[in-house]
Amino acid sequence: MDTLLELELVSRLDHAAYLGRELEKAELALRFNRSYAQDDIF
């Protein structure tokens, strides 16, 4: 998140945090061969 802010790729912290959570869920789905749907509860 710090890098995103330093490079001015995002301007809102809440959006950066949201993207980070969704990317983490997507990564776990890939790693464990599971499905992924944006905004689903873990």
CHARMM-style PDB file with segment names, atoms N, HN, CA, C and O in Angstrom:
ATOM      1  N   MET     1       0.828  -1.186   0.000  1.00  0.00      PROA
ATOM      2  CA  MET     1       0.000   0.000   0.000  1.00  0.00      PROA
ATOM      3  C   MET     1       0.870   1.246   0.000  1.00  0.00      PROA
ATOM      4  O   MET     1       0.557   2.226  -0.676  1.00  0.00      PROA
ATOM      5  N   ASP     2       1.944   1.211   0.744  1.00  0.00      PROA
ATOM      6  HN  ASP     2       2.198   0.415   1.292  1.00  0.00      PROA
ATOM      7  CA  ASP     2       2.837   2.379   0.774  1.00  0.00      PROA
ATOM      8  C   ASP     2       3.389   2.694  -0.612  1.00  0.00      PROA
ATOM      9  O   ASP     2       3.471   3.856  -1.009  1.00  0.00      PROA
ATOM     10  N   THR     3       3.763   1.651  -1.338  1.00  0.00      PROA
ATOM     11  HN  THR     3       3.696   0.707  -1.015  1.00  0.00      PROA
ATOM     12  CA  THR     3       4.309   1.866  -2.685  1.00  0.00      PROA
ATOM     13  C   THR     3       3.263   2.476  -3.603  1.00  0.00      PROA
ATOM     14  O   THR     3       3.566   3.377  -4.385  1.00  0.00      PROA
ATOM     15  N   LEU     4       2.046   1.993  -3.513  1.00  0.00      PROA
ATOM     16  HN  LEU     4       1.799   1.260  -2.878  1.00  0.00      PROA
ATOM     17  CA  LEU     4       0.969   2.564  -4.333  1.00  0.00      PROA
ATOM     18  C   LEU     4       0.806   4.054  -4.065  1.00  0.00      PROA
ATOM     19  O   LEU     4       0.618   4.846  -4.988  1.00  0.00      PROA
ATOM     20  N   LEU     5       0.878   4.419  -2.806  1.00  0.00      PROA
ATOM     21  HN  LEU     5       1.031   3.775  -2.056  1.00  0.00      PROA
ATOM     22  CA  LEU     5       0.725   5.831  -2.450  1.00  0.00      PROA
ATOM     23  C   LEU     5       1.931   6.654  -2.889  1.00  0.00      PROA
ATOM     24  O   LEU     5       1.780   7.762  -3.404  1.00  0.00      PROA
ATOM     25  N   GLU     6       3.121   6.112  -2.684  1.00  0.00      PROA
ATOM     26  HN  GLU     6       3.244   5.212  -2.266  1.00  0.00      PROA
ATOM     27  CA  GLU     6       4.338   6.829  -3.069  1.00  0.00      PROA
ATOM     28  C   GLU     6       4.387   7.087  -4.577  1.00  0.00      PROA
ATOM     29  O   GLU     6       4.835   8.145  -5.019  1.00  0.00      PROA
ATOM     30  N   LEU     7       3.924   6.116  -5.355  1.00  0.00      PROA
ATOM     31  HN  LEU     7       3.560   5.257  -4.996  1.00  0.00      PROA
ATOM     32  CA  LEU     7       3.925   6.252  -6.813  1.00  0.00      PROA
ATOM     33  C   LEU     7       2.685   6.986  -7.322  1.00  0.00      PROA
ATOM     34  O   LEU     7       2.505   7.166  -8.527  1.00  0.00      PROA
ATOM     35  N   GLU     8       1.843   7.403  -6.391  1.00  0.00      PROA
ATOM     36  HN  GLU     8       1.990   7.257  -5.413  1.00  0.00      PROA
ATOM     37  CA  GLU     8       0.596   8.122  -6.705  1.00  0.00      PROA
ATOM     38  C   GLU     8      -0.287   7.331  -7.663  1.00  0.00      PROA
ATOM     39  O   GLU     8      -0.900   7.893  -8.571  1.00  0.00      PROA
ATOM     40  N   LEU     9      -0.341   6.010  -7.446  1.00  0.00      PROA
ATOM     41  HN  LEU     9       0.157   5.554  -6.709  1.00  0.00      PROA
ATOM     42  CA  LEU     9      -1.208   5.163  -8.253  1.00  0.00      PROA
ATOM     43  C   LEU     9      -2.626   5.121  -7.717  1.00  0.00      PROA
ATOM     44  O   LEU     9      -3.558   4.769  -8.441  1.00  0.00      PROA
ATOM     45  N   VAL    10      -2.793   5.475  -6.462  1.00  0.00      PROA
ATOM     46  HN  VAL    10      -2.036   5.761  -5.874  1.00  0.00      PROA
ATOM     47  CA  VAL    10      -4.126   5.608  -5.855  1.00  0.00      PROA
ATOM     48  C   VAL    10      -4.140   6.876  -5.023  1.00  0.00      PROA
ATOM     49  O   VAL    10      -3.107   7.317  -4.520  1.00  0.00      PROA
ATOM     50  N   SER    11      -5.295   7.440  -4.889  1.00  0.00      PROA
ATOM     51  HN  SER    11      -6.134   7.081  -5.298  1.00  0.00      PROA
ATOM     52  CA  SER    11      -5.399   8.670  -4.102  1.00  0.00      PROA
ATOM     53  C   SER    11      -6.218   8.476  -2.831  1.00  0.00      PROA
ATOM     54  O   SER    11      -6.245   9.352  -1.966  1.00  0.00      PROA
ATOM     55  N   ARG    12      -6.890   7.321  -2.718  1.00  0.00      PROA
ATOM     56  HN  ARG    12      -6.868   6.610  -3.420  1.00  0.00      PROA
ATOM     57  CA  ARG    12      -7.730   7.080  -1.549  1.00  0.00      PROA
ATOM     58  C   ARG    12      -7.251   5.831  -0.820  1.00  0.00      PROA
ATOM     59  O   ARG    12      -7.124   4.759  -1.412  1.00  0.00      PROA
ATOM     60  N   LEU    13      -6.989   5.987   0.466  1.00  0.00      PROA
ATOM     61  HN  LEU    13      -7.091   6.858   0.947  1.00  0.00      PROA
ATOM     62  CA  LEU    13      -6.507   4.853   1.259  1.00  0.00      PROA
ATOM     63  C   LEU    13      -7.530   3.735   1.352  1.00  0.00      PROA
ATOM     64  O   LEU    13      -7.166   2.559   1.326  1.00  0.00      PROA
ATOM     65  N   ASP    14      -8.801   4.086   1.460  1.00  0.00      PROA
ATOM     66  HN  ASP    14      -9.096   5.041   1.481  1.00  0.00      PROA
ATOM     67  CA  ASP    14      -9.819   3.049   1.573  1.00  0.00      PROA
ATOM     68  C   ASP    14      -9.872   2.191   0.308  1.00  0.00      PROA
ATOM     69  O   ASP    14     -10.075   0.980   0.383  1.00  0.00      PROA
ATOM     70  N   HSD    15      -9.691   2.813  -0.833  1.00  0.00      PROA
ATOM     71  HN  HSD    15      -9.525   3.797  -0.894  1.00  0.00      PROA
ATOM     72  CA  HSD    15      -9.698   2.054  -2.079  1.00  0.00      PROA
ATOM     73  C   HSD    15      -8.456   1.178  -2.196  1.00  0.00      PROA
ATOM     74  O   HSD    15      -8.547   0.039  -2.655  1.00  0.00      PROA
ATOM     75  N   ALA    16      -7.316   1.685  -1.793  1.00  0.00      PROA
ATOM     76  HN  ALA    16      -7.243   2.610  -1.420  1.00  0.00      PROA
ATOM     77  CA  ALA    16      -6.086   0.896  -1.805  1.00  0.00      PROA
ATOM     78  C   ALA    16      -6.227  -0.320  -0.896  1.00  0.00      PROA
ATOM     79  O   ALA    16      -5.803  -1.417  -1.261  1.00  0.00      PROA
ATOM     80  N   ALA    17      -6.808  -0.140   0.267  1.00  0.00      PROA
ATOM     81  HN  ALA    17      -7.152   0.751   0.563  1.00  0.00      PROA
ATOM     82  CA  ALA    17      -7.003  -1.248   1.198  1.00  0.00      PROA
ATOM     83  C   ALA    17      -7.964  -2.279   0.622  1.00  0.00      PROA
ATOM     84  O   ALA    17      -7.732  -3.483   0.738  1.00  0.00      PROA
ATOM     85  N   TYR    18      -9.031  -1.813   0.007  1.00  0.00      PROA
ATOM     86  HN  TYR    18      -9.219  -0.835  -0.087  1.00  0.00      PROA
ATOM     87  CA  TYR    18     -10.000  -2.713  -0.626  1.00  0.00      PROA
ATOM     88  C   TYR    18      -9.318  -3.546  -1.718  1.00  0.00      PROA
ATOM     89  O   TYR    18      -9.499  -4.762  -1.779  1.00  0.00      PROA
ATOM     90  N   LEU    19      -8.537  -2.890  -2.572  1.00  0.00      PROA
ATOM     91  HN  LEU    19      -8.390  -1.903  -2.522  1.00  0.00      PROA
ATOM     92  CA  LEU    19      -7.842  -3.603  -3.638  1.00  0.00      PROA
ATOM     93  C   LEU    19      -6.886  -4.649  -3.069  1.00  0.00      PROA
ATOM     94  O   LEU    19      -6.783  -5.757  -3.595  1.00  0.00      PROA
ATOM     95  N   GLY    20      -6.197  -4.294  -2.007  1.00  0.00      PROA
ATOM     96  HN  GLY    20      -6.280  -3.393  -1.580  1.00  0.00      PROA
ATOM     97  CA  GLY    20      -5.284  -5.234  -1.373  1.00  0.00      PROA
ATOM     98  C   GLY    20      -5.990  -6.466  -0.858  1.00  0.00      PROA
ATOM     99  O   GLY    20      -5.505  -7.584  -1.028  1.00  0.00      PROA
ATOM    100  N   ARG    21      -7.138  -6.266  -0.228  1.00  0.00      PROA
ATOM    101  HN  ARG    21      -7.533  -5.358  -0.090  1.00  0.00      PROA
ATOM    102  CA  ARG    21      -7.913  -7.414   0.278  1.00  0.00      PROA
ATOM    103  C   ARG    21      -8.389  -8.300  -0.865  1.00  0.00      PROA
ATOM    104  O   ARG    21      -8.301  -9.525  -0.775  1.00  0.00      PROA
ATOM    105  N   GLU    22      -8.887  -7.703  -1.928  1.00  0.00      PROA
ATOM    106  HN  GLU    22      -8.958  -6.708  -2.001  1.00  0.00      PROA
ATOM    107  CA  GLU    22      -9.380  -8.491  -3.060  1.00  0.00      PROA
ATOM    108  C   GLU    22      -8.240  -9.228  -3.760  1.00  0.00      PROA
ATOM    109  O   GLU    22      -8.406 -10.380  -4.163  1.00  0.00      PROA
ATOM    110  N   LEU    23      -7.091  -8.581  -3.907  1.00  0.00      PROA
ATOM    111  HN  LEU    23      -6.956  -7.645  -3.580  1.00  0.00      PROA
ATOM    112  CA  LEU    23      -5.939  -9.246  -4.522  1.00  0.00      PROA
ATOM    113  C   LEU    23      -5.461 -10.423  -3.681  1.00  0.00      PROA
ATOM    114  O   LEU    23      -5.069 -11.459  -4.218  1.00  0.00      PROA
ATOM    115  N   GLU    24      -5.494 -10.262  -2.367  1.00  0.00      PROA
ATOM    116  HN  GLU    24      -5.812  -9.420  -1.931  1.00  0.00      PROA
ATOM    117  CA  GLU    24      -5.093 -11.360  -1.490  1.00  0.00      PROA
ATOM    118  C   GLU    24      -6.046 -12.544  -1.645  1.00  0.00      PROA
ATOM    119  O   GLU    24      -5.605 -13.691  -1.712  1.00  0.00      PROA
ATOM    120  N   LYS    25      -7.344 -12.270  -1.702  1.00  0.00      PROA
ATOM    121  HN  LYS    25      -7.701 -11.338  -1.648  1.00  0.00      PROA
ATOM    122  CA  LYS    25      -8.316 -13.354  -1.879  1.00  0.00      PROA
ATOM    123  C   LYS    25      -8.121 -14.049  -3.223  1.00  0.00      PROA
ATOM    124  O   LYS    25      -8.224 -15.272  -3.310  1.00  0.00      PROA
ATOM    125  N   ALA    26      -7.839 -13.272  -4.271  1.00  0.00      PROA
ATOM    126  HN  ALA    26      -7.755 -12.278  -4.200  1.00  0.00      PROA
ATOM    127  CA  ALA    26      -7.608 -13.859  -5.591  1.00  0.00      PROA
ATOM    128  C   ALA    26      -6.358 -14.725  -5.593  1.00  0.00      PROA
ATOM    129  O   ALA    26      -6.348 -15.810  -6.174  1.00  0.00      PROA
ATOM    130  N   GLU    27      -5.304 -14.245  -4.941  1.00  0.00      PROA
ATOM    131  HN  GLU    27      -5.312 -13.364  -4.468  1.00  0.00      PROA
ATOM    132  CA  GLU    27      -4.067 -15.014  -4.865  1.00  0.00      PROA
ATOM    133  C   GLU    27      -4.293 -16.340  -4.139  1.00  0.00      PROA
ATOM    134  O   GLU    27      -3.815 -17.381  -4.590  1.00  0.00      PROA
ATOM    135  N   LEU    28      -5.012 -16.309  -3.030  1.00  0.00      PROA
ATOM    136  HN  LEU    28      -5.401 -15.463  -2.664  1.00  0.00      PROA
ATOM    137  CA  LEU    28      -5.285 -17.541  -2.288  1.00  0.00      PROA
ATOM    138  C   LEU    28      -6.121 -18.513  -3.118  1.00  0.00      PROA
ATOM    139  O   LEU    28      -5.895 -19.723  -3.076  1.00  0.00      PROA
ATOM    140  N   ALA    29      -7.076 -17.989  -3.864  1.00  0.00      PROA
ATOM    141  HN  ALA    29      -7.259 -17.006  -3.899  1.00  0.00      PROA
ATOM    142  CA  ALA    29      -7.897 -18.844  -4.717  1.00  0.00      PROA
ATOM    143  C   ALA    29      -7.038 -19.539  -5.766  1.00  0.00      PROA
ATOM    144  O   ALA    29      -7.212 -20.730  -6.025  1.00  0.00      PROA
ATOM    145  N   LEU    30      -6.117 -18.804  -6.365  1.00  0.00      PROA
ATOM    146  HN  LEU    30      -5.975 -17.836  -6.155  1.00  0.00      PROA
ATOM    147  CA  LEU    30      -5.212 -19.412  -7.345  1.00  0.00      PROA
ATOM    148  C   LEU    30      -4.314 -20.455  -6.700  1.00  0.00      PROA
ATOM    149  O   LEU    30      -4.125 -21.546  -7.238  1.00  0.00      PROA
ATOM    150  N   ARG    31      -3.770 -20.114  -5.557  1.00  0.00      PROA
ATOM    151  HN  ARG    31      -3.924 -19.228  -5.120  1.00  0.00      PROA
ATOM    152  CA  ARG    31      -2.833 -21.008  -4.873  1.00  0.00      PROA
ATOM    153  C   ARG    31      -3.492 -22.328  -4.477  1.00  0.00      PROA
ATOM    154  O   ARG    31      -2.870 -23.386  -4.568  1.00  0.00      PROA
ATOM    155  N   PHE    32      -4.751 -22.265  -4.037  1.00  0.00      PROA
ATOM    156  HN  PHE    32      -5.257 -21.406  -3.963  1.00  0.00      PROA
ATOM    157  CA  PHE    32      -5.432 -23.460  -3.548  1.00  0.00      PROA
ATOM    158  C   PHE    32      -6.465 -24.006  -4.530  1.00  0.00      PROA
ATOM    159  O   PHE    32      -7.326 -24.809  -4.172  1.00  0.00      PROA
ATOM    160  N   ASN    33      -6.353 -23.543  -5.795  1.00  0.00      PROA
ATOM    161  HN  ASN    33      -5.653 -22.891  -6.085  1.00  0.00      PROA
ATOM    162  CA  ASN    33      -7.239 -24.021  -6.857  1.00  0.00      PROA
ATOM    163  C   ASN    33      -8.717 -23.888  -6.472  1.00  0.00      PROA
ATOM    164  O   ASN    33      -9.507 -24.815  -6.654  1.00  0.00      PROA
ATOM    165  N   ARG    34      -9.060 -22.746  -5.952  1.00  0.00      PROA
ATOM    166  HN  ARG    34      -8.419 -21.993  -5.805  1.00  0.00      PROA
ATOM    167  CA  ARG    34     -10.436 -22.456  -5.535  1.00  0.00      PROA
ATOM    168  C   ARG    34     -11.011 -21.398  -6.458  1.00  0.00      PROA
ATOM    169  O   ARG    34     -10.280 -20.741  -7.198  1.00  0.00      PROA
ATOM    170  N   SER    35     -12.328 -21.239  -6.408  1.00  0.00      PROA
ATOM    171  HN  SER    35     -12.921 -21.774  -5.806  1.00  0.00      PROA
ATOM    172  CA  SER    35     -12.949 -20.190  -7.200  1.00  0.00      PROA
ATOM    173  C   SER    35     -12.802 -18.860  -6.464  1.00  0.00      PROA
ATOM    174  O   SER    35     -12.572 -18.818  -5.256  1.00  0.00      PROA
ATOM    175  N   TYR    36     -12.940 -17.785  -7.220  1.00  0.00      PROA
ATOM    176  HN  TYR    36     -13.127 -17.819  -8.202  1.00  0.00      PROA
ATOM    177  CA  TYR    36     -12.844 -16.444  -6.648  1.00  0.00      PROA
ATOM    178  C   TYR    36     -13.966 -15.597  -7.221  1.00  0.00      PROA
ATOM    179  O   TYR    36     -14.203 -15.598  -8.429  1.00  0.00      PROA
ATOM    180  N   ALA    37     -14.650 -14.878  -6.354  1.00  0.00      PROA
ATOM    181  HN  ALA    37     -14.457 -14.877  -5.373  1.00  0.00      PROA
ATOM    182  CA  ALA    37     -15.657 -13.907  -6.774  1.00  0.00      PROA
ATOM    183  C   ALA    37     -15.426 -12.639  -5.978  1.00  0.00      PROA
ATOM    184  O   ALA    37     -15.339 -12.677  -4.751  1.00  0.00      PROA
ATOM    185  N   GLN    38     -15.328 -11.544  -6.654  1.00  0.00      PROA
ATOM    186  HN  GLN    38     -15.398 -11.513  -7.651  1.00  0.00      PROA
ATOM    187  CA  GLN    38     -15.070 -10.268  -5.999  1.00  0.00      PROA
ATOM    188  C   GLN    38     -16.160  -9.965  -4.981  1.00  0.00      PROA
ATOM    189  O   GLN    38     -17.343 -10.187  -5.239  1.00  0.00      PROA
ATOM    190  N   ASP    39     -15.759  -9.463  -3.838  1.00  0.00      PROA
ATOM    191  HN  ASP    39     -14.798  -9.282  -3.628  1.00  0.00      PROA
ATOM    192  CA  ASP    39     -16.638  -9.055  -2.742  1.00  0.00      PROA
ATOM    193  C   ASP    39     -17.292 -10.193  -1.981  1.00  0.00      PROA
ATOM    194  O   ASP    39     -18.117  -9.936  -1.105  1.00  0.00      PROA
ATOM    195  N   ASP    40     -16.955 -11.450  -2.283  1.00  0.00      PROA
ATOM    196  HN  ASP    40     -16.284 -11.659  -2.995  1.00  0.00      PROA
ATOM    197  CA  ASP    40     -17.499 -12.549  -1.482  1.00  0.00      PROA
ATOM    198  C   ASP    40     -16.865 -12.533  -0.104  1.00  0.00      PROA
ATOM    199  O   ASP    40     -15.710 -12.137   0.054  1.00  0.00      PROA
ATOM    200  N   ILE    41     -17.614 -12.960   0.878  1.00  0.00      PROA
ATOM    201  HN  ILE    41     -18.552 -13.282   0.750  1.00  0.00      PROA
ATOM    202  CA  ILE    41     -17.077 -13.070   2.240  1.00  0.00      PROA
ATOM    203  C   ILE    41     -16.177 -14.287   2.290  1.00  0.00      PROA
ATOM    204  O   ILE    41     -16.525 -15.340   1.757  1.00  0.00      PROA
ATOM    205  N   PHE    42     -15.024 -14.155   2.924  1.00  0.00      PROA
ATOM    206  HN  PHE    42     -14.741 -13.299   3.357  1.00  0.00      PROA
ATOM    207  CA  PHE    42     -14.004 -15.199   2.979  1.00  0.00      PROA
ATOM    208  C   PHE    42     -14.503 -16.442   3.612  1.00  0.00      PROA
ATOM    209  OT1 PHE    42     -13.759 -17.415   3.732  1.00  0.00      PROA
TER     210      PHE     42
END
